[in-house]
Amino acid sequence: MNRDAKIGWFRLAALRAFAFTVVLLLIGRAAAYEADLGTLTRKAQAAAVKIYGAGGAGLEAYQSGFLVSPDGHIATAWSYVLDVQPIVVLDDGRRMDGTIVGFEPELELAIIKIEASELPYLPLSDTMPEIAEPVLAVSNLFGIASGDEPASVMQGMVAAVTSLDARRGTFKTPYSGPVLILDLVANNPGAAGGVVIDTQGRAIGMLGKELRDASAGVWLNYALPAMKLRPAIADIVAGRTVAEQSQKSVPLPADKSQSLSLLGIGLVPDVLEVTPAFVDRVIAKSPAASADLRPDDLILLIGNTRIESQRMLVDTLRFLDRRDPVVLTVQRDSRIVSIKIQL
């Protein structure tokens, strides 16, 4: 064998040895990931919750959520399910009353609080995941779990990071920031509010509602990045919300306070013990009409004050100076809309 042939043989042998080493490393990594998969799955399922609330007329009365603090704070998607006080079912089967302590309209994010402590929860990632990063999506899709059954888990990866341009029915979503497009069929009925975790067990996203792409018309499997949700969740959990309008400590005189008649708002008949603040009519050319408030809008917030009934709405307006704008957050069909009314 001549010198050149020997060099070529040694190079080929070295290349084969290198390739064999790389294969062994990849097999080792895959084996380690598979070994950790069960641990990651149980950790995510333990922090996942099932949420039950309003439904009817073909609408599911359930969705998903996940614990973001050991003291019972739960992140989920804002939806019609939360129109009534939600019931939260934990991974161990405990059923607890939930209280909505805040939400971020643009992100369609709601935070529910249950009276419990020392609960398993998922830390929120503060970085954007990479393309092709393996993930697990955990949710109660199709309402399969109702008691202590574990939440459903799907394995996939982050296929893309892109801006959201989607519709729910005829309405565009209020959020237009980056989303994680997932290589798994995640956004099914009941999955909204579920969690997406990475291989380190961190929450990297929250599953969104069922949406179609505005241009292609295809259904999206997506999640809102945790790094976008994290500041809002931290503020709500810590109570660091900034009021958008001042509220006096005592009611103002009738000639100085806001009222439904001044704003031009008529509500549905108040016939229940706690009648929701549904708008029945908007007076033409009134401040409410100018601000594009519409019949059938459900008033959820005035500033940062949650409106749980018509009576609470009327009482809250009595504390507001009519010289100040009234900032409403309303639910219009399946989307959240912010409206500013100025006399």
C-alpha positions in Angstrom: 0.0 0.0 0.0 1.5 3.3 -1.1 1.7 6.4 1.1 -1.3 8.1 -0.3 -3.4 5.0 0.1 -2.4 4.7 3.7 -3.3 8.3 4.4 -6.7 7.8 2.7 -7.3 4.7 4.8 -6.5 6.4 8.1 -8.7 9.4 7.1 -11.6 7.0 6.4 -11.1 5.2 9.6 -11.0 8.4 11.6 -14.1 9.7 9.9 -15.9 6.4 10.7 -14.8 6.7 14.3 -16.0 10.3 14.5 -19.4 9.4 13.0 -19.7 6.4 15.4 -19.0 8.7 18.4 -21.6 11.3 17.2 -24.2 8.5 16.8 -23.4 7.3 20.3 -23.8 10.8 21.7 -27.1 11.3 19.9 -28.4 7.9 21.2 -27.3 8.9 24.7 -29.0 12.2 24.5 -32.2 10.6 23.2 -32.1 7.9 25.9 -31.6 10.6 28.6 -34.5 12.6 27.2 -36.8 9.6 27.1 -35.8 8.8 30.7 -36.7 12.3 31.7 -39.9 12.4 29.7 -41.9 10.6 32.4 -40.6 12.9 35.1 -41.4 16.0 33.0 -44.8 14.7 32.1 -45.8 14.1 35.8 -44.4 17.5 36.8 -46.5 19.3 34.2 -49.7 17.2 34.9 -49.4 17.9 38.6 -49.4 21.7 38.0 -52.2 21.5 35.3 -55.8 22.1 36.4 -59.3 21.6 34.9 -61.6 24.6 34.9 -65.4 24.4 34.7 -67.8 27.3 34.2 -70.3 28.7 31.7 -71.3 26.9 28.5 -74.4 26.1 26.6 -75.6 26.7 23.0 -72.9 24.4 21.6 -70.2 26.0 23.7 -68.0 23.8 26.0 -68.2 24.6 29.7 -64.6 23.6 30.4 -61.1 24.7 29.7 -57.5 24.2 31.0 -55.1 26.2 33.2 -51.9 25.7 35.1 -50.5 26.8 38.5 -48.0 29.7 38.5 -47.5 30.0 42.2 -47.6 27.6 45.2 -50.4 29.7 46.7 -53.0 28.8 44.2 -52.6 31.3 41.4 -53.7 29.8 38.1 -53.0 31.1 34.6 -55.7 30.4 31.9 -57.2 31.9 28.8 -60.0 34.5 29.3 -63.2 33.1 27.7 -67.0 32.8 28.1 -66.2 29.8 30.5 -65.2 32.4 33.1 -68.5 34.3 32.9 -69.5 32.6 36.1 -67.4 31.8 39.2 -65.2 28.9 37.9 -64.7 25.5 39.6 -61.1 24.3 39.6 -60.2 20.6 39.8 -56.7 19.9 40.7 -54.5 17.0 39.6 -55.3 15.1 42.8 -59.1 15.5 42.2 -59.8 18.2 44.7 -62.6 20.6 43.6 -62.3 24.2 44.7 -64.0 27.5 44.0 -62.0 29.8 41.9 -61.9 33.6 42.1 -60.8 35.8 39.2 -58.2 38.2 40.6 -57.2 39.9 37.4 -56.7 39.6 33.7 -54.9 41.2 30.8 -57.3 42.0 27.9 -54.8 42.2 25.1 -53.3 38.9 26.0 -56.7 37.3 26.8 -55.0 36.1 30.0 -56.9 35.5 33.2 -55.5 34.7 36.7 -57.7 32.6 39.0 -57.0 32.2 42.7 -58.0 29.2 44.8 -57.6 29.0 48.6 -54.7 26.5 48.9 -51.0 26.5 49.5 -47.8 24.5 48.9 -49.1 23.5 45.5 -46.9 22.2 42.6 -46.4 25.0 40.1 -44.4 25.7 36.9 -41.7 28.4 36.7 -42.2 30.7 33.7 -39.4 31.0 31.1 -38.1 34.5 30.4 -36.6 33.6 27.0 -38.1 32.8 23.6 -37.7 29.0 22.7 -35.7 28.0 19.7 -37.1 26.5 16.5 -37.2 22.7 16.6 -37.0 22.7 20.4 -38.9 19.6 21.8 -41.9 20.5 23.9 -44.8 18.9 25.8 -48.3 20.4 25.6 -50.5 19.6 28.6 -54.3 20.3 28.7 -57.7 18.9 29.4 -58.6 18.8 25.7 -62.1 17.4 25.0 -62.8 17.3 28.7 -61.3 13.8 29.0 -60.2 14.3 32.7 -62.8 15.4 35.2 -61.5 14.2 38.6 -58.1 12.9 39.5 -57.4 11.6 36.0 -54.2 13.2 34.7 -54.4 15.9 32.0 -53.6 14.9 28.4 -50.1 15.3 27.1 -48.8 15.7 23.6 -45.2 15.6 22.5 -43.9 17.7 19.6 -41.7 20.7 18.9 -41.7 24.4 18.2 -42.2 24.6 14.4 -41.9 28.4 14.1 -42.2 31.7 15.9 -44.3 34.2 14.1 -46.8 37.1 14.6 -50.4 36.2 15.2 -52.7 37.2 12.4 -55.8 35.2 13.1 -59.6 35.3 13.5 -62.2 33.8 15.8 -65.4 33.8 13.6 -65.5 37.2 12.0 -63.4 38.9 14.7 -59.7 39.5 14.8 -57.9 38.6 18.0 -56.8 41.5 20.2 -53.2 40.0 20.4 -50.9 40.5 17.5 -47.5 39.7 19.0 -45.3 36.7 18.5 -46.7 33.2 19.1 -45.2 29.7 19.1 -46.5 27.6 16.2 -46.4 24.0 17.4 -45.8 20.7 15.5 -48.7 19.0 17.3 -52.5 19.2 17.3 -52.9 21.2 20.5 -55.7 23.7 20.1 -58.8 21.6 20.5 -62.0 22.2 22.5 -61.0 22.6 26.2 -57.3 23.0 25.5 -57.3 26.8 25.9 -55.2 27.8 28.9 -53.1 24.6 28.8 -49.4 24.8 29.3 -46.4 24.1 27.0 -43.2 23.1 28.7 -39.6 22.6 27.6 -37.1 19.8 28.5 -36.1 21.8 31.6 -39.7 21.6 33.0 -40.3 25.4 32.5 -43.6 26.8 31.1 -42.6 28.3 27.8 -46.2 29.1 26.6 -49.9 29.0 27.2 -52.2 27.3 24.6 -54.5 29.7 23.0 -58.1 29.4 21.8 -59.2 27.8 18.6 -58.3 30.1 15.7 -58.0 30.2 12.0 -55.2 31.9 10.2 -56.6 35.1 8.7 -55.0 34.6 5.3 -54.8 30.9 4.7 -57.9 29.9 6.7 -56.2 26.9 8.3 -56.6 26.1 12.0 -53.6 27.1 14.1 -51.8 25.1 16.7 -50.2 27.8 18.7 -49.2 29.1 22.2 -48.6 32.5 23.6 -44.9 32.8 24.7 -44.4 32.7 28.5 -42.0 35.6 28.2 -44.9 37.8 27.0 -47.2 36.5 29.8 -44.7 36.7 32.6 -44.8 40.4 33.4 -48.6 40.5 33.4 -48.8 37.4 35.6 -46.2 38.8 38.0 -48.1 42.0 38.3 -51.5 40.4 39.0 -50.1 37.8 41.4 -48.3 40.5 43.4 -51.2 43.0 43.2 -49.2 45.5 41.3 -51.9 46.7 39.0 -52.2 50.4 38.2 -55.7 51.9 38.3 -56.6 53.6 35.1 -58.9 56.0 36.8 -59.3 57.3 40.3 -62.0 56.2 42.6 -63.1 58.3 45.6 -63.5 56.8 49.1 -67.1 58.0 49.3 -69.8 58.3 46.6 -69.9 61.6 44.8 -73.1 63.7 44.6 -75.5 62.7 41.9 -74.7 65.9 39.9 -71.0 65.2 39.9 -70.8 61.4 39.4 -71.0 59.2 36.4 -74.2 57.3 35.6 -75.6 54.9 33.0 -78.0 57.5 31.7 -75.2 60.1 31.3 -73.1 57.6 29.4 -76.1 56.5 27.3 -76.2 52.8 28.4 -79.2 50.7 28.9 -78.8 47.2 30.5 -80.9 44.1 30.3 -83.6 43.8 33.0 -82.2 43.2 36.4 -84.2 40.2 37.4 -81.6 37.9 39.1 -79.9 38.0 42.4 -76.7 38.8 40.5 -77.6 39.9 37.0 -74.6 40.3 34.7 -74.0 43.8 33.2 -75.1 43.0 29.7 -75.7 46.0 27.5 -79.2 46.0 26.1 -79.2 49.2 24.2 -76.9 52.2 23.5 -78.5 55.6 23.0 -77.8 57.1 19.6 -75.2 60.0 19.6 -74.4 59.3 23.3 -70.9 59.1 24.7 -71.2 55.3 24.8 -72.3 55.3 21.1 -69.3 57.5 20.2 -67.0 55.1 21.9 -68.5 52.1 20.0 -70.1 50.3 22.9 -72.6 47.9 21.5 -75.7 45.9 22.5 -74.9 42.5 23.9 -71.5 43.7 25.2 -70.8 42.3 28.7 -69.1 44.8 30.9 -66.3 43.1 32.8 -64.2 45.9 34.3 -64.3 49.6 35.0 -60.7 50.5 35.2 -59.3 47.6 37.2 -62.5 47.0 39.2 -64.2 43.7 38.3 -67.9 44.2 37.6 -69.8 41.1 38.9 -73.3 42.5 38.6 -75.5 45.4 37.4 -75.8 46.7 40.9 -72.0 46.7 41.3 -71.7 48.6 38.0 -74.2 51.3 39.1 -72.5 51.6 42.5 -69.0 51.8 41.0 -70.1 54.7 38.6 -71.2 56.7 41.7 -67.6 56.9 42.8 -66.3 58.3 39.5 -66.1 62.0 38.7 -68.1 62.7 35.5 -65.2 64.9 34.3 -63.0 61.8 34.1 -63.2 59.2 31.3 -64.7 55.8 32.0 -62.5 53.0 30.9 -64.5 49.8 30.3 -63.3 46.3 29.4 -66.1 44.3 27.7 -66.6 40.9 26.3 -67.9 41.0 22.8 -68.8 37.6 21.6 -65.6 35.7 22.1 -63.1 38.6 22.2 -62.1 41.2 24.8 -62.4 44.9 23.9 -61.3 48.0 25.8 -63.5 51.1 25.5 -62.9 54.6 26.8 -66.0 56.7 27.2 -65.6 60.5 27.7 -68.5 62.8 28.4 
